[in-house]
Amino acid sequence: MTEPPRAAPSAAAIESIGVRLRRSFANLRVHLCAVHDDRGEALWLSEGFLGPDEHYAVLHAFERFTGRGAPAVVVDDLGDGRCAAVLRVLTPKQLLAGAVLVIVDARNARGEAALAAFRTGPVETLLEELADLLAPAAAADDPRPSGGPLDPGATAIGRRINLPIPASQVDPDVDRLFAALRRTAIALHAQQLVPLGDTAGAAHYEVLLRSGADATEAPHTMLARATKAGLASMIDRRVITLLLGWLLKHRTSWADAPPVFSVNLSATALRDEHFCQFLELCLTKARLPRGLMAFEVSEQACLANTAGLAALAALLDRLGCALAIDDFSGSRASLELLRVRALTMVKLGDNLTASLALDDGKRREFTGLLQMMRALGLATTAKHCNDARGRETLAALGVNYVQSFSAAAPSPLDTVLESRRPDELRVM
């Protein structure tokens, strides 16, 4: 007789085990404890939110857990005085049911004695209890035993990120690239969108990634390799966690008239099946003012993955974050994007603004497009407009903002706190 399927584990039951597990490691000075299912998704967090280093530690551990002779605990040094210990959770039939992530002080996670502290009798009992909760989902998702061989190319990273290109074209050493992305020193800069004419409202900034010895270079090579390997959303994760940390550090600065900080997401973020979960977890835990963070996606990425766009837009709408479409072309297909939930801004593609200089017909088309966007309540931004006459024309036509190096050059994020009022940067 077949046993009927059991109900999904309750959040309360998982939290109960998670709290007891965290207490079991109290002598190791725990920074964070998390429970993950067999796909690596976080089901419960003791505090804070998972950054890119923590996510990588879980992915790395799942790589190790699915091989033959898999260890019971995988420890990764995060390089910032902390270590990530990931504990394997097995069912009685040796199926991988999930994992427990424990972030502790690095000095408390070295040597055999430290490893033994993660596998004490009370901890083993709690892991067995957790396995009983997670076992139905694990059995339904993957009938293979945890020590069984993997399909060719079915790495933990590959299973969790839907690569946009054939596997044969992916960087052959994705894990090494992934580790390199973690080690690359980066900094965040901000570029203000300068208001045109009588545009009012919050100051808007696009957050830009910089690297290099003086942290002023756009990391084109790193971004290109990450995109080719399907790992661009991991850079998105890193930018988001760095920005959140900075926003939280200066939380009191956003009490009155908070600005808007927009992060440009990669096309991979729309394909990454866990990105929305990561974003929701981060923003929910941060508890920052609604509207302080926004996100933008290129028109090309939106049209290539309308389902992913819809999922992201629904999440942003729920969390109170705005969405912008970048490099908008004004094509017939692109017009369908203007009614997407959470959309508040359209960044016009260079082809649209360049058409103004062609003839009166193109200008009438452009004006009609702007009128439609205003009717929909959407703000507009023109990019790469570096001459005063062009900005005067755009302001007269009703474009709301201009974003260019001549209008406002990118600068380190901290300068936003010291910057002048938006009115002093106004053009026209």
HELIX and SHEET records of a PDB file:
HELIX    1   1 ALA A   11  SER A   24  1                                  14    
HELIX    2   2 ALA A   26  LEU A   28  5                                   3    
HELIX    3   3 PRO A   52  PHE A   65  1                                  14    
HELIX    4   4 ALA A  106  ASN A  108  5                                   3    
HELIX    5   5 GLY A  111  ALA A  117  1                                   7    
HELIX    6   6 GLY A  121  ASP A  141  1                                  21    
HELIX    7   7 ALA A  156  ARG A  160  1                                   5    
HELIX    8   8 ALA A  167  GLN A  169  5                                   3    
HELIX    9   9 VAL A  174  ARG A  183  1                                  10    
HELIX   10  10 HIS A  220  LYS A  228  1                                   9    
HELIX   11  11 ALA A  232  LYS A  249  1                                  18    
HELIX   12  12 ARG A  251  TRP A  254  5                                   4    
HELIX   13  13 ALA A  267  ARG A  271  1                                   5    
HELIX   14  14 PHE A  275  ALA A  286  1                                  12    
HELIX   15  15 GLU A  299  ALA A  304  1                                   6    
HELIX   16  16 THR A  306  LEU A  319  1                                  14    
HELIX   17  17 ARG A  332  LEU A  335  1                                   4    
HELIX   18  18 GLU A  336  ARG A  339  5                                   4    
HELIX   19  19 ASP A  350  ALA A  354  1                                   5    
HELIX   20  20 SER A  355  ALA A  357  5                                   3    
HELIX   21  21 ASP A  360  ALA A  375  1                                  16    
HELIX   22  22 ALA A  388  LEU A  397  1                                  10    
HELIX   23  23 THR A  415  GLU A  418  1                                   4    
HELIX   24  24 PRO A  422  LEU A  425  5                                   4    
SHEET    1   A 5 ALA A  42  LEU A  45  0                                        
SHEET    2   A 5 VAL A  30  ASP A  37 -1                                        
SHEET    3   A 5 LEU A  96  ASP A 105 -1                                        
SHEET    4   A 5 ARG A  82  LEU A  90 -1                                        
SHEET    5   A 5 VAL A  73  ASP A  77 -1                                        
SHEET    1   B 9 SER A 411  PRO A 412  0                                        
SHEET    2   B 9 ALA A 187  PRO A 195 -1                                        
SHEET    3   B 9 HIS A 204  ARG A 210 -1                                        
SHEET    4   B 9 VAL A 260  ASN A 264  1                                        
SHEET    5   B 9 MET A 293  SER A 298  1                                        
SHEET    6   B 9 ALA A 322  PHE A 328  1                                        
SHEET    7   B 9 LEU A 343  LEU A 348  1                                        
SHEET    8   B 9 ALA A 379  LYS A 383  1                                        
SHEET    9   B 9 TYR A 401  GLN A 403  1                                        
END                                                                             
